């Protein structure tokens, strides 16, 4: 290779490295700004208390956030992790917050959102969030693949605008966003309405079969469930799912 060719190759490699470094800096810079915005929201949400209510019955901290954006449905948190975010609900445009921040501006990490088929009393709130490489959003959910992590974080908090809720993790499992033609696939996202006993039992049975380990927590018809879903990157269309049961009447098997 001639000296001129070597110089040209070196220049090309330097240009590629420069672009890559710029892309990395842009990614991490945007991630930091997005998390800072959510940190502000978390400070407001922390004012929510069952001892105080605003007009309309909303918890104070959440009422303030609802005034900023009425698409807010509640707040999700796993204590001791980075998962601490508002949950949005736009049934007429289900994935509106897939790449939007709380204020509606573009955000690569998006904002967690409730399945459009959910409603108050449906029996199973299904919430979706991105698995960000920065560790933001639902990235912490993947840690539930390990039993030790579950033992240290057995509970999930999910508050609606009107009441606080604590849930006990029932199961964690890997899944795939299967096509409708795959008859045997577990389409957990179809199980929002669990008001029929046979549907409820079918969902709990399939969750138990898919579980990576036994938590000892069980559920019976009439219980309220919470399902958290994110990408797993384990395979094509891979998903990681955590299912929890409202702790107000949770039971631990002997």
N, C-alpha and C positions, 0 to 999 in steps of 0.2 A: 504493500500500500504506500502510495506516495505521500510526501509530507503535506501537500495540499489536501489530500483526501482525509488524512488523519486529523488535520485542523478542522475540516468541515464536519467530520464525525463528532469531534469533541464539542463543537459549537451546537450541533443538534442535540447531543446528550445533555449539555448544560441548559438548553432551552426547555427540553422535556422535564428536567429536574425542577427548573424554575416554575413551570406551569403546575407541576404536581405539588410543590410546596405552597404555591398560591392557593390551589384548590383546598389543600388541607387547612391552611390558615383561615380561608373563608368558611369552611365547614365548622371548624371549632369556634370561630368567632360568632357565627350565627347561632350555634348551639348554646353558647354562653349567654347571648342576649335573650334567647327564648327562655332559658331557665331562670334568668334574672326577672323576667316578666312574671313567670309563674310563682317565683318567690314572693313577689309583692302581693299576688292574689292569696297566697297561703297565709300571709300576715293578717289579711282582712278576714279570711275564713276562720282563723284561730279565735276570733271573737265570738264565734257561734257557741251557744251554750243552751242546754235544755232549761236553764233557770230563767231565761229571758226570751221574750217573743216580740216581734214587730207586728204592726197591723197586718192582718191576713194570716197570722200564725207562723210566719217564717222565722227561723232562727236568725238573730241579729247579723252575724257575719255574712251569712248567705244572702240575707235580704239586701245587703249593700252590694254584693256581687251581682245579684239578680237585677238590681237597678242599672248596673253597667251593661248587662247582657241577659235578656230574658230567655235565652236558649239554655241557660244553665239549669241542670236538673238536680245536681248534688255534688258531693265531694268524696273522693276515694283516697285512702291512705293505708300504707303498711308501715307501721311504726318501726323506726330503726333502719329504713331504706330510703331511697330517693323517690319512691312512688308516693306522691302527695300532690294530687291534681284535681281540678274541677272536672265534672262529667257533663257533657252537653247532650241535648236531645233535640233533633230536628227531623221528625217523622216524615215530613214532606220532601226532604232532601237528605236521606239517611247518612251519607258520607261527607256532608258539608264541611265538617271539621277534620277531615282526613289530613289535609295540608293547610289548616288554618289555625291561627292562635286564638286565644279567648276573645280578642277584640275584632276578629274577622280578617286580620291581615294575613298575608302568606307566612307560613311557618312549616319548615320541612318536617318537624317533629309532630305537627298537628296538635290536637287536644283530644283526650279520651272521650268517646261518645257511646251513648246507649243505643242498642239495637232498636230500629224503628218499630218493630213489632211489640216492644215492651209497653206496658201500661201499669198504672198503680194497681197492685193486687194480682198481677199476671202470674206470680209465683217464681219467676226466674229473671232477674235483671242480668242481661248479657251486655258486657262493656268491652269495647275494643280500644286498643292503644298500640302504638308502634313500639318495636323493639329497636331502640336507637343504639348505634355503636358508641355513642358518647356516654351510655349508661342511663340516659333519661327515659322518660315515659314508662313503658312496661318492661324495660330491660331487666329489672329486678325480679320479675316473675319467673324468669328462667332458673333462678336460684332454687325455686321450689322443686326442681328435678332431684335435689339432694334432700334426703330425709333429715339430715342434721339442720339444714336451713329451716325446714318446716317446724322442727322442734323449738327453734329459737324465735320463730315468727308464726305462731299457730293461728293468729287472728288478723282479720282484715276489717278496717272501718269503712263503711259506706253510708254516708248520711244523705238523705234527701233534703230538700229545702226546709222541710217541716219537722223532721225528727232525726236523731242520731241513731246509727245502727252498727252493731258489732257482729261480725260473722266468724265462725270457726272453719278453718280449711278442712274440707272433706276429702279432696283428692286433687292430684296434679297429674297431667298426662300429655303426651304428644299426640297430635292428630294431623290430618291433611285437609286442605280445602278441596274436597273431592267434587268431581262433576256429578251431575244428577244421574248419569248413566251407571255410576258405580253403586250397585244396589246394596252392598254390604257395608259401605262406609258409614262412619258415625258422624252425621251432620248435626253436631251439637247446637249449631246456631238456629236450628229449626224448633228448638224446645224453649221458646219464650213463654208460651201459655201453658202452664202446668196446673190449670184449675180442674182438669179431669184426672181422676185417680190413676187410671191405666197409663196415661201419658206421663204423669209424675213418676210412677214406679218404673216405667220403661227407661226414662232418662237416668234415674238414680242407678238402676241396674247396669246400664251401659257405661256410666261414669265409673262405677266400681270395677267393672271388668277392664277398663282402660287404665286405671290408676297405677302409678309407678310403685307405690307402697301403701300400706294400710295405716291410716291415721287413727283408726278406732272411732271416728266420728260417723254417725249414721244420720239418715233423714227419713221422715215419715210424711205421708200425704198431709198437706196443710201447712207444712213448713215453708219458709221463704228461703230461696236460694239466690246465690250470686255467682255468676260465671264470668271470669276474666280471660280474654283471648288476645294473643299477640303472635307475631311471626317467630318461628324457631330457627330458620335457616338450616334445619337439619336435613332437609330435602326439598324437592320441588313442591311449592305451595305448603310447606310445613307450618304447623301451628303448635303453640304451647298453651295449655289451658289449665286454669286453677278454678276449682269449684268450691264454694263455701256455703255454710248453712247459718242462718241467723242465730246468734248465740242466746237470744232471750229465752229460747226454749231448747237449746242445744243439749244433746245427750252424748255421753261418752260410753262406748261399749265396755263391759268389764274385760 
